[in-house]
Protein backbone atom coordinates (compact mmCIF):
# COMPACT_ATOMS: atom_id res chain seq x y z
CA UNK A 1 0.00 0.00 0.00
CA UNK A 2 1.30 3.42 -0.98
CA UNK A 3 0.24 6.13 1.46
CA UNK A 4 1.32 9.36 3.14
CA UNK A 5 3.17 9.49 6.44
CA UNK A 6 1.23 8.75 9.60
CA UNK A 7 2.19 9.48 13.19
CA UNK A 8 4.31 6.62 14.50
CA UNK A 9 6.04 5.84 11.18
CA UNK A 10 9.38 7.36 12.21
CA UNK A 11 10.78 4.20 13.82
CA UNK A 12 9.97 2.07 10.77
CA UNK A 13 11.43 4.70 8.44
CA UNK A 14 14.67 4.79 10.43
CA UNK A 15 14.88 0.98 10.39
CA UNK A 16 14.55 1.05 6.61
CA UNK A 17 17.13 3.86 6.39
CA UNK A 18 19.67 1.78 8.33
CA UNK A 19 18.99 -1.33 6.24
CA UNK A 20 19.32 0.51 2.91
CA UNK A 21 22.13 2.97 3.68
CA UNK A 22 23.94 1.12 6.48
CA UNK A 23 23.77 4.16 8.77
CA UNK A 24 21.95 4.55 12.05
CA UNK A 25 19.88 7.71 12.42
CA UNK A 26 18.54 8.85 15.76
CA UNK A 27 14.94 9.84 16.29
CA UNK A 28 16.18 13.33 17.19
CA UNK A 29 17.88 13.71 13.80
CA UNK A 30 14.81 12.41 12.00
CA UNK A 31 12.68 14.96 13.86
CA UNK A 32 15.14 17.74 13.02
CA UNK A 33 14.99 16.79 9.37
CA UNK A 34 11.27 16.27 8.93
CA UNK A 35 9.33 17.81 11.83
CA UNK A 36 11.14 21.08 12.58
CA UNK A 37 11.20 22.21 8.97
CA UNK A 38 9.26 25.51 8.94
CA UNK A 39 7.87 25.12 5.43
CA UNK A 40 6.94 21.46 6.13
CA UNK A 41 7.91 18.15 4.56
CA UNK A 42 5.90 15.58 2.60
CA UNK A 43 6.59 11.87 3.11
CA UNK A 44 5.33 8.93 1.06
CA UNK A 45 5.76 5.36 2.26
CA UNK A 46 5.10 1.89 0.95
CA UNK A 47 3.73 -0.44 3.62
CA UNK A 48 3.29 -4.19 3.47
CA UNK A 49 2.18 -6.46 6.34
CA UNK A 50 2.61 -3.60 8.79
CA UNK A 51 6.22 -2.85 7.77
CA UNK A 52 7.52 0.09 5.77
CA UNK A 53 9.43 -1.18 2.73
CA UNK A 54 9.63 2.01 0.67
CA UNK A 55 10.04 5.72 1.34
CA UNK A 56 10.23 8.96 -0.64
CA UNK A 57 10.09 12.50 0.69
CA UNK A 58 10.75 16.13 -0.12
CA UNK A 59 11.50 19.11 2.10
CA UNK A 60 9.57 22.23 1.17
CA UNK A 61 11.95 25.21 0.96
CA UNK A 62 11.46 28.92 0.41
CA UNK A 63 13.79 30.06 -2.37
CA UNK A 64 14.56 33.26 -4.24
CA UNK A 65 15.03 33.87 -7.94
CA UNK A 66 15.45 37.31 -9.49
CA UNK A 67 13.99 38.97 -6.42
CA UNK A 68 10.91 36.75 -6.31
CA UNK A 69 9.88 33.97 -3.93
CA UNK A 70 9.48 30.51 -5.35
CA UNK A 71 8.94 27.18 -3.60
CA UNK A 72 11.36 24.35 -4.19
CA UNK A 73 11.47 20.82 -2.83
CA UNK A 74 14.58 18.89 -1.86
CA UNK A 75 14.13 15.24 -2.76
CA UNK A 76 15.49 13.15 0.13
CA UNK A 77 15.74 9.53 1.29
CA UNK A 78 14.20 7.71 -1.65
CA UNK A 79 14.71 4.09 -0.66
CA UNK A 80 13.27 0.63 -1.11
CA UNK A 81 13.94 -2.40 1.07
CA UNK A 82 16.43 -4.64 -0.83
CA UNK A 83 14.13 -7.60 -0.14
CA UNK A 84 11.27 -5.82 -1.91
CA UNK A 85 13.10 -4.51 -4.98
CA UNK A 86 12.08 -5.46 -8.50
CA UNK A 87 8.36 -5.04 -7.77
CA UNK A 88 7.89 -1.48 -8.99
CA UNK A 89 7.77 0.10 -5.52
CA UNK A 90 10.33 2.76 -6.40
CA UNK A 91 8.26 4.00 -9.34
CA UNK A 92 5.09 3.98 -7.27
CA UNK A 93 6.48 6.04 -4.37
CA UNK A 94 8.14 8.52 -6.75
CA UNK A 95 4.92 8.89 -8.74
CA UNK A 96 3.00 9.62 -5.51
CA UNK A 97 5.71 12.07 -4.43
CA UNK A 98 5.34 13.93 -7.73
CA UNK A 99 1.57 14.11 -7.13
CA UNK A 100 2.25 15.65 -3.72
CA UNK A 101 4.62 18.18 -5.31
CA UNK A 102 1.82 19.31 -7.58
CA UNK A 103 -0.65 19.43 -4.68
CA UNK A 104 1.83 21.47 -2.58
CA UNK A 105 2.48 23.80 -5.56
CA UNK A 106 6.19 23.07 -5.70
CA UNK A 107 7.86 25.01 -8.51
CA UNK A 108 10.94 22.80 -8.75
CA UNK A 109 11.96 19.51 -7.16
CA UNK A 110 15.72 19.00 -6.90
CA UNK A 111 18.11 16.42 -5.54
CA UNK A 112 21.56 14.84 -5.54
CA UNK A 113 20.90 11.13 -6.11
CA UNK A 114 23.55 8.44 -6.36
CA UNK A 115 24.38 7.41 -9.91
CA UNK A 116 22.16 4.30 -10.02
CA UNK A 117 19.25 6.02 -8.31
CA UNK A 118 19.63 9.00 -10.62
CA UNK A 119 18.77 7.01 -13.75
CA UNK A 120 15.72 5.46 -12.15
CA UNK A 121 14.56 8.80 -10.75
CA UNK A 122 14.95 10.60 -14.08
CA UNK A 123 12.84 7.97 -15.78
CA UNK A 124 10.23 7.69 -13.02
CA UNK A 125 9.87 11.43 -12.40
CA UNK A 126 10.55 12.76 -15.88
CA UNK A 127 13.31 14.95 -14.49
CA UNK A 128 16.40 16.56 -16.00
CA UNK A 129 20.06 15.92 -15.27
CA UNK A 130 21.86 19.29 -15.05
CA UNK A 131 25.32 17.80 -14.53
CA UNK A 132 27.60 17.28 -11.57
CA UNK A 133 28.63 19.88 -8.99
CA UNK A 134 32.42 20.39 -8.73
CA UNK A 135 34.27 19.88 -5.45
CA UNK A 136 37.40 21.85 -4.60
CA UNK A 137 40.20 20.95 -2.22
CA UNK A 138 42.89 23.08 -0.58
CA UNK A 139 45.76 21.44 1.29
CA UNK A 140 47.18 23.22 4.34
CA UNK A 141 49.31 20.40 5.73
CA UNK A 142 50.53 18.05 2.99
CA UNK A 143 52.77 16.24 5.46
CA UNK A 144 49.71 14.97 7.31
CA UNK A 145 48.12 13.73 4.09
CA UNK A 146 51.32 12.03 2.93
CA UNK A 147 51.90 10.43 6.34
CA UNK A 148 48.38 8.98 6.25
CA UNK A 149 49.35 7.14 3.05
CA UNK A 150 52.97 6.28 3.91
CA UNK A 151 53.60 5.80 7.63
CA UNK A 152 57.42 6.26 7.36
CA UNK A 153 56.75 9.90 6.46
CA UNK A 154 55.21 10.61 9.89
CA UNK A 155 58.65 11.48 11.22
CA UNK A 156 59.07 14.32 8.73
CA UNK A 157 55.48 15.54 8.33
CA UNK A 158 56.04 18.61 10.53
CA UNK A 159 58.99 19.92 8.43
CA UNK A 160 56.97 19.29 5.26
CA UNK A 161 54.01 21.20 6.66
CA UNK A 162 56.22 24.07 7.79
CA UNK A 163 57.89 24.32 4.40
CA UNK A 164 54.54 24.25 2.61
CA UNK A 165 53.01 26.85 4.94
CA UNK A 166 55.06 29.52 3.16
CA UNK A 167 52.80 29.05 0.11
CA UNK A 168 49.54 29.55 2.04
CA UNK A 169 48.19 33.10 1.55
CA UNK A 170 48.95 35.25 4.57
CA UNK A 171 47.65 38.66 3.58
CA UNK A 172 43.89 39.02 3.47
CA UNK A 173 41.46 41.84 4.15
CA UNK A 174 39.09 39.62 6.08
CA UNK A 175 39.05 38.12 9.55
CA UNK A 176 36.68 35.53 11.02
CA UNK A 177 34.62 36.28 14.13
CA UNK A 178 32.34 33.75 15.83
CA UNK A 179 28.73 34.67 15.07
CA UNK A 180 26.71 32.25 17.20
CA UNK A 181 23.39 33.82 18.14
CA UNK A 182 23.70 36.88 15.88
CA UNK A 183 20.83 35.93 13.61
CA UNK A 184 19.87 39.58 12.99
CA UNK A 185 23.29 40.06 11.39
CA UNK A 186 22.59 37.08 9.13
CA UNK A 187 19.29 38.73 8.13
CA UNK A 188 21.13 41.96 7.29
CA UNK A 189 23.80 40.20 5.24
CA UNK A 190 21.25 38.17 3.32
CA UNK A 191 19.23 41.30 2.53
CA UNK A 192 22.38 42.99 1.20
CA UNK A 193 23.57 40.20 -1.06
CA UNK A 194 20.67 37.90 -2.05
CA UNK A 195 19.96 39.69 -5.32
CA UNK A 196 23.50 38.91 -6.51
CA UNK A 197 22.90 35.17 -6.59
CA UNK A 198 21.05 32.90 -9.02
CA UNK A 199 18.26 30.66 -7.77
CA UNK A 200 19.00 29.70 -4.16
CA UNK A 201 17.42 28.58 -0.90
CA UNK A 202 16.73 31.65 1.22
CA UNK A 203 19.71 31.98 3.58
CA UNK A 204 18.61 34.34 6.34
CA UNK A 205 18.96 34.05 10.10
CA UNK A 206 16.13 31.56 10.52
CA UNK A 207 17.77 29.36 7.90
CA UNK A 208 21.05 29.39 9.85
CA UNK A 209 19.22 28.51 13.04
CA UNK A 210 17.25 25.60 11.64
CA UNK A 211 19.81 24.21 9.23
CA UNK A 212 22.92 24.46 11.41
CA UNK A 213 22.54 25.71 14.97
CA UNK A 214 19.60 23.41 15.80
CA UNK A 215 21.14 20.23 14.38
CA UNK A 216 21.01 17.57 17.13
CA UNK A 217 24.04 15.57 15.98
CA UNK A 218 26.49 17.74 14.02
CA UNK A 219 28.46 20.69 15.28
CA UNK A 220 28.77 23.65 12.92
CA UNK A 221 30.80 26.82 13.40
CA UNK A 222 29.30 30.06 12.08
CA UNK A 223 31.55 33.08 11.54
CA UNK A 224 31.10 36.62 10.33
CA UNK A 225 33.62 37.59 7.68
CA UNK A 226 34.75 41.10 8.56
CA UNK A 227 36.92 43.69 6.81
CA UNK A 228 37.65 47.19 8.11
CA UNK A 229 35.44 46.47 11.11
CA UNK A 230 32.37 45.67 9.00
CA UNK A 231 30.73 42.31 8.32
CA UNK A 232 30.95 41.49 4.62
CA UNK A 233 29.51 37.99 4.82
CA UNK A 234 29.35 34.81 6.84
CA UNK A 235 30.64 31.28 6.52
CA UNK A 236 29.60 27.96 8.05
CA UNK A 237 32.32 25.41 8.75
CA UNK A 238 32.13 21.75 9.73
CA UNK A 239 35.15 19.79 10.98
CA UNK A 240 35.73 16.07 10.81
CA UNK A 241 38.58 13.66 11.39
CA UNK A 242 38.92 10.70 9.05
CA UNK A 243 39.83 7.19 10.24
CA UNK A 244 43.40 7.78 9.07
CA UNK A 245 43.66 10.83 11.33
CA UNK A 246 43.51 13.47 8.59
CA UNK A 247 41.40 16.49 9.57
CA UNK A 248 39.08 18.22 7.10
CA UNK A 249 37.15 21.47 7.26
CA UNK A 250 34.16 21.68 4.94
CA UNK A 251 33.04 25.15 3.94
CA UNK A 252 29.39 24.17 4.13
CA UNK A 253 28.13 27.63 3.24
CA UNK A 254 29.52 31.04 2.33
CA UNK A 255 27.48 34.19 1.81
CA UNK A 256 28.71 37.64 0.83
CA UNK A 257 29.33 39.68 -2.29
CA UNK A 258 29.12 37.36 -5.30
CA UNK A 259 32.40 38.71 -6.64
CA UNK A 260 35.35 36.44 -7.35
CA UNK A 261 37.97 38.81 -5.87
CA UNK A 262 36.00 39.21 -2.62
CA UNK A 263 35.25 35.50 -2.46
CA UNK A 264 38.92 34.65 -3.03
CA UNK A 265 39.98 36.92 -0.18
CA UNK A 266 37.36 35.46 2.16
CA UNK A 267 38.45 31.93 1.26
CA UNK A 268 42.08 32.83 1.95
CA UNK A 269 41.02 34.12 5.37
CA UNK A 270 39.15 30.88 6.08
CA UNK A 271 42.09 28.82 4.93
CA UNK A 272 44.48 30.76 7.17
CA UNK A 273 42.07 30.57 10.11
CA UNK A 274 41.37 26.84 10.18
CA UNK A 275 43.70 24.33 11.81
CA UNK A 276 42.60 21.49 9.51
CA UNK A 277 44.94 19.55 7.28
CA UNK A 278 42.73 20.25 4.26
CA UNK A 279 39.55 22.11 3.27
CA UNK A 280 36.85 21.36 0.72
CA UNK A 281 34.07 23.38 -0.87
CA UNK A 282 31.57 23.18 -3.73
CA UNK A 283 31.02 25.68 -6.53
CA UNK A 284 28.83 25.76 -9.62
CA UNK A 285 30.95 25.89 -12.83
CA UNK A 286 31.63 29.34 -14.32
CA UNK A 287 30.41 31.06 -11.16
CA UNK A 288 32.33 33.77 -9.25
CA UNK A 289 32.84 31.25 -6.44
CA UNK A 290 34.33 28.73 -8.88
CA UNK A 291 36.88 31.29 -10.05
CA UNK A 292 37.42 32.63 -6.52
CA UNK A 293 38.30 29.17 -5.23
CA UNK A 294 41.03 28.86 -7.84
CA UNK A 295 42.42 32.26 -6.89
CA UNK A 296 42.50 31.17 -3.25
CA UNK A 297 44.63 28.11 -4.02
CA UNK A 298 41.87 25.49 -4.14
CA UNK A 299 41.94 22.77 -6.80
CA UNK A 300 38.96 21.29 -8.65
CA UNK A 301 39.57 17.65 -7.78
CA UNK A 302 36.33 15.97 -8.89
CA UNK A 303 32.62 16.48 -9.53
CA UNK A 304 30.99 13.85 -7.33
CA UNK A 305 27.42 15.12 -6.93
CA UNK A 306 24.85 14.68 -9.73
CA UNK A 307 22.24 17.44 -9.67
CA UNK A 308 18.76 16.65 -11.00
CA UNK A 309 15.55 18.66 -11.11
CA UNK A 310 11.90 18.26 -11.97
CA UNK A 311 10.66 21.64 -13.22
CA UNK A 312 6.92 22.07 -12.74
CA UNK A 313 6.89 25.66 -14.06
CA UNK A 314 7.47 24.81 -17.70
CA UNK A 315 9.47 28.03 -18.14
CA UNK A 316 12.89 26.51 -18.69
CA UNK A 317 14.40 29.24 -16.50
CA UNK A 318 16.17 26.78 -14.22
CA UNK A 319 17.39 24.13 -16.63
CA UNK A 320 21.11 24.96 -16.57
CA UNK A 321 23.44 24.33 -13.66
CA UNK A 322 24.57 27.97 -13.90
CA UNK A 323 20.98 29.03 -13.13
CA UNK A 324 21.53 27.78 -9.56
CA UNK A 325 23.59 28.72 -6.53
CA UNK A 326 24.55 25.54 -4.66
CA UNK A 327 26.73 24.62 -1.71
CA UNK A 328 27.00 21.67 0.65
CA UNK A 329 24.26 23.25 2.78
CA UNK A 330 21.80 22.27 0.06
CA UNK A 331 22.39 18.60 0.91
CA UNK A 332 21.12 17.25 4.23
CA UNK A 333 24.09 14.87 4.58
CA UNK A 334 26.57 17.74 5.19
ABEGO torsion letter per residue (X at the ends): XBBBBBBGAAAAAAAAAAAAAGBBBBAAAAAAAAAABAAEBBBBBBBBGGBBABBBBBBBBBBBBGGBBBBBBBBBGBBBBAAABGAGAAAAAAAAAAAAAAAAGBABBBBBBBAAAAAAAAAAAGBBBAEBBBBBBBBABAAAAAAAABAAAAAAAAAAAAAAAAABBABBABBBBBABGBAAAAAAAAAAAAAABBBBBBBBAAAAAAAAAABAABBBBBBBBBBGGBBAEBBBBBBBBBAAGBBBBBBABBBEBBBAAAAAAAAAAAAAABABABBBBBBBBGBAAAAAAAAAGBBBABBABBBBBBBAAGAGAAABAAABBBBAAABAAX
